[in-house]
Amino acid sequence: MNGAPSRACGIGTMLLLAAVFSALRYEETLPRFRPGRSTRQCHVHGCERTAETAELARKGKCARRRGHMEPMGFQQVDMTEVPRVSTTDSVGFYEKYVAGAEPIILAGAAKEATNGVEWTDDFLLRACRKDNGQPWRAIIEVNKVIVSNTRYPLLNPADWDFCHFVLNYTKPEFSDSMYLVSPLTDEGVKLGRHVALPSVLRCAELHESVHDTRMWMSSGNTSSSLHFDTHENLMLQVVGSKTLYFWPPASSHLTYMDYHNRFGLSPVNPDRVDLERFPLFAHLKGGRVAHLHAGDALLIPDGWWHQVRINSLAALQPYP
């Protein structure tokens, strides 16, 4: 008998809470810094001014914000260069940089990891099949500019493999679309044996945390969405060059992440930053920019927002 009233009160409390929660809408729990309304009509191929805004611009009554509708980066906010260091001291690297959670460029680390071998197309063709001679069905996307939360469409693996990719990715009819994003840790993939662990990862804590190595490759002019990863990355720039823009984890609320339908991504278009719709983006602080060249490696700490622009050719990325 003593337990019965308690159970009744408990049930009543739960029902009351359920009623309260059901009255709330998801949108009402989001922060109040909601996206604004843009004066442009935006679609997949670009953004155009509305007729009203075009008329104001013609009369010289539109104030231009720094970097409005320009590519993401120092066009909108001030940024500093990511430092470059040269080290093979794994303990020092772990204590100073990994534990410090700051982006850092490691000069020469990618060249060391690939033993100085040049990854030319001829080299890739010699390794384009698996050990058993079967085709390597690599993951090949047909979109090199990512501005949303989907990486699709993909090329049909029954028709395309890594050999086909190497033979075709620079041809005019494919060079603006083909983007390979595929793990080298799949069984029998020959290229995986041509990547050694950089010396800075050879202390036990780092060595045991490496769980995957992926290859990212295109003919250049590729860009990513603004996003963060939930693990550290060590990006190896094997061929070509790349630029990355960083903002610290504390800036998450200024990226409007809560208004995207996928965790870890920002809805701000990195190719055309609309500061009318996303005005808080112009208040980001602590931005960094990293310029990678062939042979460099880059530590990307957990939680740091970054946007990647590939200037030319391939990159290789092991994931600690």
C-alpha positions in Angstrom: 0.0 0.0 0.0 2.8 2.4 0.8 4.2 2.0 -2.7 1.0 2.6 -4.6 0.7 6.3 -4.1 4.3 6.8 -5.1 3.7 5.0 -8.3 0.6 7.0 -9.0 2.5 10.3 -8.4 5.3 9.1 -10.6 3.0 8.3 -13.4 1.2 11.6 -13.0 4.5 13.5 -13.1 5.6 11.7 -16.3 2.3 12.5 -18.0 2.6 16.1 -17.0 6.2 16.3 -18.4 5.1 14.6 -21.6 2.4 17.2 -22.0 4.8 20.0 -21.5 7.3 18.6 -23.9 4.7 17.9 -26.6 3.7 21.6 -26.5 7.2 22.6 -27.5 8.3 22.7 -31.1 11.8 21.9 -32.2 12.3 25.4 -33.7 11.4 26.9 -30.3 14.4 25.3 -28.7 16.9 26.6 -31.2 19.0 29.7 -30.4 17.5 33.1 -31.2 20.2 34.1 -33.7 18.2 32.7 -36.6 19.3 33.1 -40.2 17.9 36.3 -41.8 16.3 36.7 -45.2 18.5 37.2 -48.2 17.9 39.7 -50.9 18.9 37.1 -53.4 17.3 34.2 -55.1 19.7 31.3 -54.7 19.8 28.1 -56.5 22.3 25.3 -57.2 24.1 27.2 -60.0 24.3 30.6 -58.3 22.6 33.5 -56.6 20.8 36.4 -58.2 19.6 39.7 -56.7 15.9 40.2 -56.4 14.4 42.9 -58.6 14.0 45.2 -55.5 17.6 44.9 -54.5 18.9 45.3 -58.0 17.0 48.6 -58.3 18.5 49.8 -55.0 22.0 48.9 -56.2 21.4 50.8 -59.4 20.6 53.9 -57.3 23.7 53.3 -55.1 21.7 52.7 -52.0 23.0 49.2 -51.2 25.8 49.1 -48.6 28.3 46.4 -49.4 29.5 44.2 -46.5 33.0 42.8 -46.5 33.1 39.6 -48.3 29.4 39.4 -49.0 28.7 36.8 -51.7 32.4 36.0 -52.0 34.2 32.7 -51.2 34.6 31.8 -47.6 37.8 32.9 -45.8 39.7 36.1 -45.2 37.3 37.9 -47.5 34.9 38.1 -44.6 37.1 38.1 -41.5 40.7 38.6 -40.5 42.8 35.4 -40.3 46.3 34.4 -39.3 48.7 31.8 -40.9 48.8 28.3 -39.4 52.4 27.8 -38.2 54.8 25.5 -40.0 57.2 23.3 -38.0 59.6 20.6 -38.8 59.8 17.7 -36.2 60.1 14.0 -35.9 59.8 14.0 -32.1 56.6 12.0 -31.5 56.4 12.7 -27.8 57.0 16.4 -28.3 54.5 16.5 -31.2 51.9 14.8 -29.0 52.5 17.0 -25.9 52.8 20.3 -27.7 50.4 20.1 -30.7 48.0 17.2 -30.3 47.3 17.9 -26.7 47.3 21.6 -27.4 44.5 21.2 -30.0 45.9 23.7 -32.5 46.2 23.3 -36.2 49.8 22.9 -37.3 51.6 22.3 -40.6 54.4 19.6 -40.5 56.9 20.4 -43.2 58.1 17.2 -45.0 55.9 14.7 -43.1 54.0 13.7 -46.2 57.1 13.2 -48.2 58.5 11.0 -45.4 55.3 9.0 -45.1 55.4 8.1 -48.9 59.2 7.5 -48.8 59.7 10.3 -51.4 58.0 8.4 -54.1 56.2 10.6 -56.7 52.6 9.6 -57.1 52.4 10.2 -60.9 49.6 8.8 -63.0 51.9 6.1 -64.3 52.7 5.1 -60.7 48.9 5.0 -59.8 48.1 2.9 -62.9 50.7 0.3 -61.8 48.8 0.1 -58.5 45.3 0.5 -59.7 44.3 -3.1 -59.2 44.1 -5.2 -56.1 46.7 -7.8 -55.2 44.6 -10.5 -56.8 44.4 -8.6 -60.1 40.7 -7.6 -59.6 39.6 -4.0 -60.1 39.7 -1.7 -57.1 36.1 -0.4 -56.9 37.0 2.9 -55.4 34.4 5.4 -54.3 34.2 8.1 -57.1 31.9 11.1 -56.7 30.6 13.2 -59.6 30.6 16.5 -57.7 33.8 18.3 -56.7 32.1 21.3 -55.0 30.3 20.3 -51.8 27.9 22.9 -50.4 25.3 20.7 -48.7 25.0 17.6 -46.5 25.2 15.0 -49.3 28.1 13.5 -51.2 26.0 11.9 -53.9 25.7 11.0 -56.7 28.4 8.4 -57.1 29.7 6.8 -60.3 28.4 3.2 -60.9 31.1 0.9 -59.4 30.1 -1.7 -62.0 31.4 0.5 -64.8 34.1 2.5 -63.0 37.1 1.5 -60.9 40.3 3.2 -59.9 42.0 2.3 -63.2 39.2 4.1 -65.1 39.5 7.1 -62.8 43.2 7.6 -63.3 42.8 7.3 -67.1 39.9 9.8 -67.2 39.9 12.3 -64.3 41.8 15.0 -66.2 39.9 14.7 -69.4 37.8 17.9 -70.2 34.5 16.0 -70.0 35.3 14.7 -66.5 37.8 17.2 -65.0 35.0 19.4 -63.5 33.2 16.5 -61.8 35.3 13.5 -60.8 36.4 13.3 -57.2 37.8 10.1 -55.6 37.2 9.6 -51.8 38.2 6.1 -50.9 39.9 4.1 -48.1 43.3 2.6 -48.7 42.8 0.2 -45.9 40.4 -2.1 -47.9 41.8 -5.6 -48.3 44.2 -6.0 -51.2 44.5 -2.3 -52.1 48.2 -1.9 -53.3 48.5 1.9 -52.6 48.0 1.3 -48.9 51.4 -0.3 -48.7 53.0 2.8 -50.1 52.0 4.9 -47.0 54.1 4.5 -43.9 53.3 6.0 -40.5 55.0 9.4 -40.2 57.6 9.4 -37.4 55.6 12.0 -35.4 52.8 9.4 -35.0 55.1 6.6 -33.7 54.5 7.1 -30.0 52.1 4.5 -28.5 49.2 6.9 -27.9 49.1 8.1 -31.5 50.1 4.9 -33.2 47.3 3.0 -31.6 44.7 5.6 -32.4 45.2 5.5 -36.2 42.2 3.5 -37.6 41.9 4.5 -41.2 43.7 6.0 -44.2 41.7 7.5 -47.1 42.7 8.9 -50.4 41.1 12.2 -51.7 42.0 12.9 -55.3 40.8 15.2 -58.1 42.1 17.3 -60.9 41.8 20.4 -58.7 39.4 23.2 -58.1 37.6 21.2 -55.5 36.0 22.6 -52.3 34.3 21.2 -49.3 31.5 22.4 -47.0 32.3 24.2 -43.8 32.3 21.4 -41.2 34.2 19.9 -38.3 35.3 16.3 -37.5 34.9 14.4 -34.2 38.4 13.1 -34.3 41.9 14.3 -35.1 43.1 14.2 -38.7 46.6 14.2 -40.1 46.3 15.3 -43.7 49.2 14.3 -46.0 49.5 16.5 -49.1 51.1 14.0 -51.6 50.7 15.9 -54.8 49.6 19.4 -55.7 48.5 22.1 -53.2 45.6 22.9 -50.9 44.2 25.8 -48.8 42.2 25.3 -45.6 40.4 27.9 -43.5 39.9 27.2 -39.8 37.8 28.5 -37.0 38.0 27.3 -33.3 35.2 25.1 -31.8 34.0 28.1 -29.7 32.8 29.7 -32.9 30.1 27.0 -33.5 27.2 29.3 -32.8 28.4 31.8 -35.4 28.3 29.1 -38.1 24.5 28.5 -37.7 25.2 24.8 -37.2 21.9 24.5 -35.3 20.0 25.5 -38.4 21.5 22.7 -40.6 19.8 19.3 -40.8 23.1 17.4 -40.2 25.4 17.6 -37.2 28.8 19.1 -37.7 28.0 21.0 -40.9 27.2 24.7 -41.5 24.5 25.8 -43.9 26.6 28.7 -45.0 27.5 28.3 -48.7 31.4 28.4 -48.8 31.5 29.6 -52.4 29.1 32.5 -51.8 28.8 33.6 -48.2 25.5 35.4 -47.9 26.0 37.9 -45.0 22.4 39.1 -45.3 21.1 35.6 -44.4 24.0 34.7 -42.1 25.3 38.0 -40.6 26.9 36.5 -37.6 29.5 34.8 -39.8 31.2 38.1 -40.2 31.9 38.1 -36.4 34.0 34.9 -36.4 37.2 35.2 -34.4 40.4 33.3 -34.2 40.4 32.3 -37.9 43.5 30.5 -39.4 44.5 29.8 -42.9 46.8 26.9 -43.9 48.6 26.7 -47.3 49.7 23.1 -48.0 52.2 22.1 -50.7 53.4 18.7 -51.9 55.2 17.0 -49.0 53.5 18.8 -46.2 51.2 17.4 -43.6 48.5 19.2 -41.5 47.2 18.3 -38.1 43.4 19.1 -37.9 42.3 19.0 -34.3 39.0 17.5 -33.2 36.2 20.1 -33.3 37.9 22.8 -35.4 35.7 24.1 -38.2 37.4 24.0 -41.5 36.7 24.5 -45.2 39.0 22.9 -47.8 39.9 24.2 -51.2 42.0 21.9 -53.4 44.1 23.9 -55.8 45.5 21.0 -57.7 45.6 17.2 -57.7 45.7 14.6 -54.9 45.8 14.4 -51.1 46.1 11.5 -48.8 44.6 11.5 -45.4 45.3 9.1 -42.5 42.8 9.4 -39.6 44.2 9.2 -36.1 
